[in-house]
Amino acid sequence: MQKQLLYIFLFLWFGISFSQTDIYFVKDSENIFNKESIKNADFNLLKNEISEGYNNATYWFKIPAYKTDKNYIFRVTYDRYTGAKVYQNSNIIEKLNSQRYLTYRFSRENDVYIKIKSKLHSYIPIEFDTEEASFLNQKHQLIFNCFYYGVAFFIILYNFFYFFLFKEDTFLYYSLFLGFTCLGIFSMDGMLNFYNISEALNRFIVTLSLVLLTYFSAKFASSYLFLDRYYPKIKRISYSVGGVIIVVAILFLIFNNYYFLLTLNVLVFLLLFIYWVVSILLFNKSFYNKILTLAYVLLLFSSIDFFILKFIGLSIIDIDSITIKIGAFFEMIILSIAVLYRMKVLRDDNYFMKQEIINYSKEIKNLSEEISEEKEILNQKLASVLSIREDEIFKLIVDGKSNKEIGTLLNISVNTVKFHIKNIYEKLNIKSRKEVLVIAKSQH
């Protein structure tokens, strides 16, 4: 009996707890409802976040009245939403200022109706809780954000330092890649909303960070993996896709169109995916290649799920912005270690090659000295073996003179020339003029 009462109590307690934060919604595809007619609409319980891809619908949310003295917070945790219509007793409730995301505070005395118009695509993630719990959660997120951006800033700085110290471009490209990645996440976190900038400027900053992130990611991967050595043609693909990315980004900024933004996201992550596949092809080339391949996995595929699949109303692993940030954090730490490790390996290899070159140079120097000594000995031997006349004839043979030409130059007969040549052959133990030329070459 006691167990049954306990189960009933727990059931009621959980039921009450969940009912406090229940949200109902209706999709207004024809945009026909207003603040009065919406009260008679048939609402459905919101079980999951709304993610339906592109449409021009309006979504109405209903939060039923509940007997409590506490205020509640309704927050849309997506930086693209900057405004909504919130009604209680047909009165408008204004949004809270200086918030990362679109945020409203209200009591539960009466039903609350919230009207949200789709922004490019129907992705509306919602947080709803008591004011105390909601702001406590925001404080925890801000603490993590401060930690994340602090670590990122430190890593960017020391990569710049290593670039100036070692003159290695990989450090520069990685620091810029990481910097624009952080700028994109900074915007996705809604941090730009603290500065009260316009929606157009916000969109420009996000688009610019996406384009530059892609560029420096490609430069970093190319430098890190030595793609000019292994896959030089990949640069042509990068330039082609990069050019299209810039054009589509400009079109999106001008028209603020869903399809341009979707195309931009697809092209960006297509290029990043290509470089990740190339890193797989070079997986066994070095240990630091393996690190790059593995470090990219979580961030790349979580971003594809969030920015492409969720954008069209699909989601395989239901990624949110916090998951992307966690993936970016681990990628940042792992790749920073990998870049340093790669530098150490290359410096060790360069030191080894330098020592080999020094040793080889010493061997060549010793060998040239030995050859010079042998030439000197050979010259001395020739000088001691051949007579003055025979030495003159030897040099003329080397110059390619015939017996007749030698006789004319030395004022002797051809028979005398032949006699001296015979003596030269015998003294040098050779049998032809070719061997004379070989001996002459060995003297130089």
C-alpha positions in Angstrom: 0.0 0.0 0.0 2.8 2.4 0.9 4.6 1.6 -2.4 1.4 2.4 -4.3 1.0 5.7 -2.6 4.6 6.5 -3.3 4.2 5.7 -7.0 1.0 7.8 -7.2 2.8 10.7 -5.5 5.8 10.5 -7.8 3.5 10.3 -10.9 1.5 13.4 -9.8 4.7 15.3 -8.9 6.3 14.5 -12.3 3.0 15.3 -14.1 2.7 18.7 -12.3 6.4 19.5 -13.0 6.0 18.8 -16.7 2.7 20.6 -17.0 4.3 23.7 -15.7 6.5 24.0 -18.8 4.1 22.5 -21.4 3.9 24.5 -24.6 1.2 24.1 -27.3 1.5 25.3 -30.9 -0.3 25.6 -34.2 1.1 26.2 -37.7 -0.6 29.1 -39.5 0.3 28.3 -43.1 -2.1 30.8 -44.5 -1.3 33.5 -42.0 -5.0 34.0 -41.1 -4.9 34.1 -37.3 -4.8 37.3 -35.2 -4.5 37.8 -31.5 -8.3 37.3 -31.0 -9.0 34.4 -33.4 -6.0 32.4 -32.3 -7.8 31.8 -29.0 -10.2 29.4 -30.8 -7.5 27.5 -32.7 -6.8 23.8 -32.1 -3.3 23.7 -30.5 -1.1 20.6 -30.3 1.4 19.8 -27.6 4.9 20.8 -28.6 7.1 17.7 -28.1 10.1 18.6 -30.1 11.6 21.8 -31.5 10.1 23.0 -34.7 12.4 22.1 -37.7 10.5 22.0 -41.0 12.8 23.5 -43.6 11.7 26.4 -45.8 8.2 27.7 -45.6 6.5 31.1 -45.2 4.3 30.0 -42.3 3.6 31.7 -39.0 3.8 29.7 -35.8 1.6 30.4 -32.8 2.5 29.1 -29.3 0.2 28.9 -26.4 1.3 28.8 -22.8 -1.7 27.9 -20.6 -2.4 29.8 -17.4 -1.0 28.2 -14.2 -1.4 29.0 -10.6 2.0 30.2 -9.4 3.6 33.4 -8.2 6.7 32.9 -10.3 7.5 34.6 -13.5 8.5 32.5 -16.5 11.0 33.0 -19.4 10.2 32.1 -23.0 13.4 32.2 -25.1 14.0 31.4 -28.8 17.6 30.1 -28.8 18.4 30.9 -32.4 20.2 34.2 -33.3 18.2 34.8 -36.5 15.0 35.7 -34.6 15.0 39.3 -33.3 11.3 39.8 -32.7 7.9 38.2 -32.1 4.4 39.2 -31.0 3.5 38.1 -27.4 0.0 38.6 -26.1 -1.5 38.1 -22.6 -5.1 39.3 -22.3 -4.7 40.8 -25.7 -2.0 43.1 -24.3 1.5 43.1 -25.9 4.4 41.9 -23.8 7.7 43.5 -24.8 10.9 41.5 -25.2 13.7 41.8 -22.7 16.7 44.0 -23.7 20.4 43.1 -23.5 19.7 39.4 -24.1 21.7 36.9 -26.3 18.5 35.5 -27.8 14.9 36.7 -28.2 13.5 36.6 -24.7 10.2 37.3 -23.0 9.2 37.4 -19.3 5.6 37.0 -18.1 3.4 35.7 -15.3 1.2 32.7 -15.6 -2.0 34.4 -14.5 -3.6 34.1 -18.0 -2.9 32.3 -21.2 0.0 33.6 -23.2 0.0 33.5 -27.1 3.3 34.0 -29.0 3.4 34.7 -32.7 6.7 33.9 -34.5 7.2 34.4 -38.2 9.6 32.0 -40.0 13.1 33.4 -40.7 14.4 31.9 -43.9 13.6 28.4 -42.6 11.3 27.1 -39.9 13.7 26.2 -37.2 12.5 27.5 -33.8 14.3 26.0 -30.8 12.6 27.1 -27.6 13.6 27.3 -23.9 10.8 27.7 -21.4 11.3 27.7 -17.6 10.9 29.7 -14.5 12.8 33.0 -14.4 15.3 31.7 -11.7 16.0 28.5 -13.6 16.3 30.2 -16.9 18.7 32.9 -15.9 20.7 30.3 -13.9 21.0 28.3 -17.1 22.1 31.4 -19.0 24.8 32.1 -16.4 26.2 28.6 -16.8 26.2 29.0 -20.6 28.0 32.4 -20.3 30.6 30.9 -18.0 31.3 28.2 -20.5 31.4 30.8 -23.3 33.9 32.9 -21.4 36.0 29.8 -20.9 35.7 28.7 -24.5 36.6 32.2 -26.0 39.3 32.7 -23.5 41.0 29.4 -24.4 40.5 30.2 -28.1 42.0 33.7 -27.8 45.1 32.2 -26.0 45.5 29.6 -28.7 45.2 32.2 -31.5 47.8 34.4 -29.8 50.4 31.6 -29.4 49.9 30.5 -33.0 50.6 34.0 -34.1 53.7 34.0 -31.9 54.9 30.7 -33.4 54.3 32.0 -36.9 56.6 35.0 -36.3 59.1 32.8 -34.4 59.4 30.0 -36.9 58.1 31.6 -40.1 55.8 28.6 -40.7 52.6 29.6 -42.6 50.7 26.7 -41.0 50.5 28.6 -37.7 49.2 31.7 -39.4 46.5 29.9 -41.3 45.4 27.9 -38.3 45.1 31.0 -36.1 43.0 32.8 -38.7 40.9 29.7 -39.3 40.3 29.4 -35.6 39.6 33.2 -35.3 36.9 33.2 -37.9 35.4 30.0 -36.5 35.1 31.7 -33.2 33.6 34.7 -34.8 30.9 32.5 -36.4 30.2 30.7 -33.1 30.2 34.1 -31.3 27.4 35.2 -33.6 25.6 31.8 -33.4 25.7 32.2 -29.6 23.8 35.5 -30.0 26.7 37.4 -28.5 26.4 40.1 -31.2 23.0 41.0 -29.8 24.6 42.5 -26.8 25.9 45.3 -29.0 22.5 46.2 -30.5 23.8 46.1 -34.0 21.3 46.0 -37.0 20.1 42.7 -38.5 21.8 43.6 -41.8 25.2 44.2 -40.1 24.8 40.9 -38.1 24.1 39.0 -41.4 27.1 40.6 -43.0 29.4 39.6 -40.2 28.1 36.1 -40.1 28.5 35.7 -43.9 31.9 37.2 -44.0 33.1 35.0 -41.2 31.8 31.9 -43.0 33.6 32.8 -46.3 36.9 33.6 -44.5 36.6 30.6 -42.3 36.3 28.5 -45.5 39.3 30.2 -47.1 41.7 29.9 -44.2 40.5 26.3 -43.5 41.5 25.4 -47.0 44.8 27.2 -46.7 45.5 25.5 -43.4 44.7 22.0 -44.6 46.8 22.5 -47.8 49.8 23.7 -45.8 49.4 21.2 -43.0 49.0 18.2 -45.3 51.6 19.3 -48.0 48.9 19.1 -50.7 51.1 21.0 -53.2 53.3 17.9 -53.0 50.7 15.1 -53.0 47.6 16.6 -54.7 48.6 19.8 -56.4 45.3 19.8 -58.5 43.2 20.2 -55.4 44.0 23.9 -55.5 42.1 24.3 -58.7 39.0 22.7 -57.1 39.4 25.1 -54.1 39.6 28.2 -56.3 36.6 27.1 -58.4 34.4 26.3 -55.4 35.7 29.3 -53.5 34.8 31.7 -56.4 31.2 30.3 -56.4 31.0 30.7 -52.6 31.9 34.4 -52.9 29.3 35.0 -55.6 26.5 33.2 -53.6 27.5 35.0 -50.4 27.1 38.4 -52.2 23.7 37.3 -53.6 22.6 36.2 -50.2 23.6 39.6 -48.6 21.6 41.4 -51.4 18.4 39.3 -51.4 18.4 37.6 -48.0 17.0 34.5 -49.7 16.7 31.0 -48.2 18.0 29.2 -51.3 21.1 31.4 -51.5 21.9 30.7 -47.8 21.3 27.0 -48.2 23.5 26.9 -51.3 26.2 28.9 -49.5 26.1 26.4 -46.6 26.3 23.4 -48.9 29.3 24.8 -50.9 31.2 25.7 -47.7 30.8 22.3 -46.1 31.4 20.5 -49.5 34.8 22.2 -49.7 35.6 21.3 -46.0 34.4 17.8 -46.6 36.7 17.5 -49.7 39.7 18.4 -47.6 38.7 16.0 -44.9 38.5 13.2 -47.5 42.0 14.2 -48.7 43.2 13.9 -45.1 41.9 10.3 -45.1 43.8 9.5 -48.3 46.9 10.8 -46.6 46.0 9.1 -43.3 49.1 6.8 -43.2 51.6 9.4 -44.3 52.2 10.7 -40.8 50.8 10.6 -37.3 49.8 14.2 -37.4 47.7 13.6 -40.5 45.8 11.0 -38.4 45.2 13.6 -35.7 43.8 16.1 -38.2 41.4 13.5 -39.7 40.1 12.4 -36.4 39.9 16.0 -34.9 37.7 17.2 -37.8 35.1 14.5 -37.5 32.9 15.8 -34.7 32.9 19.4 -35.7 32.5 18.7 -39.5 29.5 16.3 -39.2 27.8 18.1 -36.4 28.0 21.3 -38.5 26.6 19.6 -41.6 23.7 18.3 -39.5 23.0 21.7 -38.0 23.6 24.0 -41.0 22.4 21.8 -43.9 20.2 18.9 -42.8 18.3 20.9 -40.1 18.1 23.7 -42.6 16.0 21.6 -44.9 13.9 20.1 -42.1 16.0 17.0 -41.5 18.3 16.0 -38.6 20.2 12.7 -38.1 21.6 13.3 -34.6 19.6 16.4 -33.6 22.6 18.7 -33.1 22.2 22.1 -31.4 24.6 25.1 -31.1 26.0 23.8 -27.8 27.1 20.5 -29.3 28.8 22.4 -32.2 30.6 24.6 -29.6 31.8 21.5 -27.7 33.0 19.9 -31.0 34.8 23.1 -31.9 36.4 23.2 -28.4 37.8 19.7 -28.7 38.9 20.3 -32.3 40.6 23.5 -31.2 42.6 21.8 -28.4 43.5 18.7 -30.5 44.6 20.5 -33.6 46.6 23.0 -31.6 48.6 20.1 -30.1 48.8 18.5 -33.6 50.2 21.7 -35.2 52.9 21.9 -32.5 53.7 18.2 -32.8 53.9 18.5 -36.6 56.3 21.4 -36.2 58.5 19.4 -33.8 58.6 16.4 -36.3 59.5 18.7 -39.2 62.2 20.4 -37.2 63.7 17.1 -36.2 63.6 15.9 -39.8 65.2 19.2 -41.0 67.9 18.8 -38.4 68.6 15.2 -39.5 68.7 16.3 -43.1 71.0 19.2 -42.3 73.4 16.9 -40.5 73.3 14.5 -43.5 74.1 17.3 -45.9 77.0 18.4 -43.7 78.3 14.9 -43.5 77.9 14.5 -47.3 79.7 17.8 -47.9 82.6 16.6 -45.8 82.8 13.3 -47.7 82.8 15.2 -51.0 85.5 17.6 -49.8 87.6 14.6 -48.6 87.0 12.8 -51.9 88.0 15.9 -53.9 91.2 16.2 -51.9 92.0 12.6 -52.6 91.4 13.1 -56.3 93.6 16.2 -56.3 96.4 14.2 -54.7 96.0 11.4 -57.2 96.1 13.9 -60.0 99.3 15.4 -58.6 100.8 12.0 -58.3 99.9 11.2 -61.9 101.3 14.5 -63.2 104.5 13.8 -61.3 104.6 10.3 -62.6 104.2 11.5 -66.2 106.9 14.2 -65.7 109.3 11.6 -64.4 108.6 8.9 -67.0 108.4 10.9 -70.2 111.2 12.9 -71.7 110.7 16.5 -72.6 110.1 15.7 -76.3 107.7 12.8 -75.4 105.8 15.2 -73.1 105.4 17.7 -75.9 104.1 14.9 -78.2 101.8 13.7 -75.4 100.2 17.1 -75.1 99.8 17.4 -78.9 98.1 14.0 -79.0 95.7 15.2 -76.3 95.0 18.3 -78.5 93.9 15.9 -81.3 96.9 16.5 -83.6 97.8 13.9 -86.3 101.3 12.5 -86.6 102.0 14.8 -89.6 100.7 17.9 -87.8 102.9 17.0 -84.8 106.0 16.6 -87.0 105.3 19.9 -88.7 104.9 21.7 -85.3 108.0 20.1 -83.7 110.1 20.2 -86.9 110.7 16.5 -86.9 109.9 13.7 -89.4 106.7 11.5 -89.2 108.9 8.5 -88.5 110.5 10.3 -85.5 107.0 11.1 -84.2 105.9 7.5 -84.5 109.1 6.4 -82.6 108.3 8.8 -79.7 104.6 7.7 -79.7 105.7 4.0 -79.4 107.9 4.9 -76.5 105.1 6.8 -74.8 102.7 3.8 -75.2 105.3 1.5 -73.7 106.1 3.8 -70.7 102.5 4.4 -69.9 101.4 0.8 -70.7 98.7 1.9 -73.1 97.9 0.8 -76.7 96.0 3.7 -78.4 95.3 7.4 -78.5 92.0 6.9 -76.7 93.9 5.8 -73.6 96.0 8.9 -73.9 92.9 11.0 -73.7 91.7 9.0 -70.7 95.0 9.7 -68.9 94.8 13.4 -69.9 91.2 13.7 -68.5 92.2 12.2 -65.2 94.8 15.0 -64.8 92.0 17.7 -64.8 
